[in-house]
């Protein structure tokens, strides 16, 4: 907005738009090569090894790999396991994204920045050049064949170090820690900058889980073929380290760079268990699929525990029927979420304890499924 040909000060605009200082022109060239070898080392032992080499023009090079073995004791039972490491370079957005919004603190407007890590103010807060996320994965499982029924059970552990996260807004509130940040920035000459946030390495997580899959193809003489599949997953994630900077840790009191809600998003923000039952039927030109999926509990956390919201278990049912008009044409009719299930809704109430003070924000973004209810569709597929 302009006034007398000049841009207006921060105020009711809240988000004044991307500014010239937010503009960056950055690019990256990445080259990678992947090799995967698999061979029977003995009559019963199958081995595989994979290596991936990557080179980033702006970041450097990395080598990651995987080693896997499977031993078939007999036709009924086999054990398998693998170990691998992973690598993810910081994205260009994480390195360079910048934006500015306005926040009112005690009635005074302040510009709140999402700093790129190279910004002098971000450096003053302790931002550093981003490093890669690295992971180590282990898995051990069994394959059991009982006639036509196949059962697989796999346990896994995934350790991720130096996850890149967006820090909390520091210096943008009325707490003693926020005031300390603003005083600190002003002492360094950052006039008009109250604080903000930036991307930072420093979150370590440990995930453990078990996957179970049961598959049973069943062929009848008159009713067609049925393929039954049951799956289950149980998992837990723990945050074992959160980021800090020497600059902010030296303040009294120090601000928190990764608060309760973000920690619990990793630990409780997705279901700890998920089950699915699937039946696929076919006979001649006809076919149908019926699937039920049960999602476990999910926590929608806030920094104020009073505002936490627990999403209870929900089961969704999907159904599709098909007809092959010819070898190349298929007609399908179906519905996702046949029972028109919705996530638990926020209760309408008054601030500060309610998450839905106006009645306009009914559902949590943490729901593991959509909030649009039943979806009915028709599909015509033609293969040439």
Residue pairs with C-beta under 8 A, 6 or more apart in sequence:
1 7
1 8
1 13
1 16
2 8
7 16
9 109
10 16
10 102
10 109
10 110
10 111
11 102
11 109
13 102
14 101
14 102
15 99
15 100
15 101
15 102
16 100
16 101
16 102
18 99
18 100
19 100
21 98
21 100
22 98
22 99
22 100
24 96
24 98
24 116
26 58
26 92
26 95
26 96
27 92
28 56
28 57
28 58
28 59
28 92
29 56
29 57
30 54
30 55
30 56
30 57
30 89
31 54
31 55
32 52
32 53
32 54
32 55
33 52
33 53
34 50
34 51
34 52
34 53
35 50
35 51
35 52
36 48
36 49
36 50
37 48
37 49
37 50
38 46
38 47
38 48
39 46
39 47
39 48
40 46
40 47
41 47
44 71
44 72
44 73
45 69
45 70
45 71
45 72
46 69
46 70
46 71
46 72
47 67
47 68
47 69
47 70
48 66
48 67
48 68
48 69
49 65
49 66
49 67
49 68
50 65
50 66
50 84
51 63
51 64
51 65
52 63
52 64
52 65
53 61
53 62
53 63
54 61
54 62
54 63
54 64
54 87
54 89
55 61
56 89
59 89
59 90
59 132
62 87
62 89
62 132
64 84
64 85
64 86
64 87
65 84
65 85
66 82
66 83
66 84
66 85
67 82
67 83
67 84
68 80
68 81
68 82
68 83
69 80
69 81
69 82
70 78
70 79
70 80
70 143
71 78
71 79
71 80
72 78
73 79
75 145
76 144
76 145
76 146
77 142
77 143
77 144
77 145
78 142
78 143
79 140
79 141
79 142
79 143
80 140
80 141
80 142
80 143
80 154
81 138
81 139
81 140
81 141
82 137
82 138
82 139
83 136
83 137
83 138
83 139
84 136
84 137
85 134
85 135
85 136
85 137
86 133
86 134
86 135
86 136
86 137
86 160
87 132
87 133
87 134
87 135
88 132
88 133
89 132
90 130
90 131
90 132
90 133
90 164
90 199
94 130
94 164
94 199
95 116
95 117
95 118
95 130
95 199
96 116
96 118
97 114
97 116
97 199
98 113
98 114
98 115
98 116
98 119
99 113
99 114
100 111
100 112
100 113
100 114
101 111
101 112
102 109
102 110
102 111
102 112
103 109
103 110
103 112
103 172
103 194
104 110
105 172
105 173
105 174
105 178
105 194
106 174
110 172
110 192
110 193
110 194
110 195
111 192
111 193
111 194
112 169
112 172
112 194
112 195
112 196
113 119
113 121
113 193
113 195
113 196
113 197
114 166
114 196
114 197
114 198
115 121
115 122
115 125
115 127
115 196
115 197
115 198
116 122
116 198
117 123
117 127
117 128
117 129
117 130
117 198
117 199
117 200
118 127
118 129
119 127
119 198
120 190
121 185
121 190
121 193
121 196
122 196
122 198
124 184
124 185
124 188
124 190
124 247
125 170
125 181
125 185
125 195
125 198
125 245
125 247
125 248
126 200
126 244
126 245
126 246
126 247
126 248
127 198
127 199
127 200
127 245
128 200
128 201
130 164
130 199
130 200
130 201
131 162
131 201
132 162
133 160
133 161
133 162
133 163
133 164
133 201
134 160
134 161
134 162
135 158
135 159
135 160
135 161
136 158
136 159
137 156
137 157
137 158
137 159
138 156
138 157
139 154
139 155
139 156
139 157
140 154
140 155
140 156
141 152
141 153
141 154
141 155
141 211
142 152
142 153
142 154
143 150
143 151
143 152
144 150
144 151
144 152
144 153
145 151
148 216
148 217
148 218
149 214
149 215
149 216
150 213
150 214
150 215
150 216
151 212
151 213
151 214
152 211
152 212
152 213
153 210
153 211
153 212
154 210
154 211
154 212
155 208
155 209
155 210
156 207
156 208
156 209
156 210
156 211
157 206
157 207
157 208
158 206
158 207
158 208
159 204
159 205
159 206
159 207
160 204
160 205
160 207
161 204
162 201
162 202
162 203
162 204
163 201
163 202
163 203
163 204
163 205
164 199
164 200
164 201
165 199
165 200
165 202
165 203
165 243
165 258
165 262
166 197
166 198
166 199
166 200
167 197
167 198
167 199
167 200
167 243
167 257
167 258
168 197
168 255
168 256
168 257
168 258
168 259
168 262
169 195
169 196
169 197
170 177
170 178
170 181
170 195
170 196
170 197
170 248
170 255
170 257
171 178
171 181
171 182
171 185
171 194
171 195
171 196
171 255
172 178
172 194
172 195
172 196
176 253
177 251
177 253
177 254
177 255
177 256
178 195
178 255
180 251
180 252
180 253
180 254
180 255
181 194
181 195
181 248
181 251
181 255
182 194
182 195
184 247
184 251
185 193
185 194
185 195
200 243
200 245
200 257
201 243
202 241
202 242
202 243
202 244
202 257
202 258
203 239
203 241
203 242
203 243
203 258
203 266
204 239
204 240
204 241
205 237
205 238
205 239
205 240
205 266
206 237
206 238
206 240
207 235
207 236
207 237
207 238
208 235
208 236
209 233
209 234
209 235
209 236
210 232
210 233
210 234
210 235
211 231
211 232
211 233
212 230
212 231
212 232
212 233
213 229
213 230
213 231
214 228
214 229
214 230
214 231
215 227
215 228
215 229
216 227
216 228
216 229
217 225
217 226
217 227
217 228
218 225
218 226
218 227
218 228
219 225
219 226
220 226
223 283
224 281
224 282
224 283
224 284
224 286
225 281
225 282
225 283
226 279
226 280
226 281
227 278
227 279
227 280
227 281
228 277
228 278
228 279
229 276
229 277
229 278
229 279
229 280
230 275
230 276
230 277
230 278
231 275
231 276
231 278
232 273
232 274
232 275
232 276
233 273
233 274
233 275
234 272
234 273
235 272
235 273
236 267
236 272
237 266
237 267
237 270
238 267
239 263
239 266
239 267
242 257
242 258
242 263
243 257
243 258
244 257
245 257
248 254
248 255
248 257
259 303
260 301
260 302
260 303
260 305
261 301
261 302
261 303
264 299
264 301
265 301
265 366
268 298
268 299
268 301
269 298
269 299
269 300
269 301
269 366
270 298
270 368
271 295
271 296
271 297
271 298
271 368
272 296
272 297
273 296
274 293
274 294
274 295
274 296
274 368
275 293
275 294
276 291
276 292
276 293
276 294
277 291
277 292
278 289
278 290
278 291
278 292
279 289
279 290
279 291
280 287
280 288
280 289
281 287
281 288
281 289
281 290
282 288
285 323
285 324
285 325
286 321
286 322
286 323
286 324
287 321
287 322
287 323
287 324
288 319
288 320
288 321
288 322
289 318
289 319
289 320
289 322
289 334
290 317
290 318
290 319
291 317
291 318
291 319
292 315
292 316
292 317
292 318
293 315
293 316
293 318
293 369
294 313
294 314
294 315
294 316
295 313
295 314
295 315
295 316
295 368
295 369
296 313
297 310
297 311
297 312
297 313
298 310
298 311
298 364
298 366
298 367
298 368
299 308
299 309
299 310
299 311
299 366
300 308
300 309
300 310
300 311
300 355
300 364
300 365
300 366
301 308
302 308
302 355
304 352
306 352
306 353
307 352
307 353
307 354
307 355
309 344
309 346
309 355
309 364
310 344
311 343
311 344
311 364
311 366
311 367
311 368
312 344
314 341
314 343
314 369
315 341
316 336
316 337
316 339
316 341
316 369
317 337
317 338
317 339
317 341
318 334
318 335
318 336
318 337
318 338
319 334
319 335
319 338
320 332
320 333
320 334
320 335
321 332
321 333
321 334
322 330
322 331
322 332
323 330
323 331
323 332
324 330
325 331
328 382
328 383
328 384
329 380
329 381
329 382
329 383
330 380
330 381
331 378
331 379
331 380
331 381
332 378
332 379
332 380
332 381
333 377
333 378
333 379
334 376
334 377
334 378
334 379
335 374
335 375
335 376
335 377
336 374
336 375
336 377
337 369
337 370
337 373
337 374
337 375
338 374
339 374
340 373
340 374
341 369
341 373
342 363
342 371
342 373
343 363
343 364
343 367
343 369
343 371
344 364
345 356
345 362
345 363
346 354
346 355
346 356
346 361
346 362
346 363
346 364
347 354
347 356
348 354
348 356
348 357
348 359
349 356
349 357
350 357
351 357
355 361
355 364
356 362
362 371
363 371
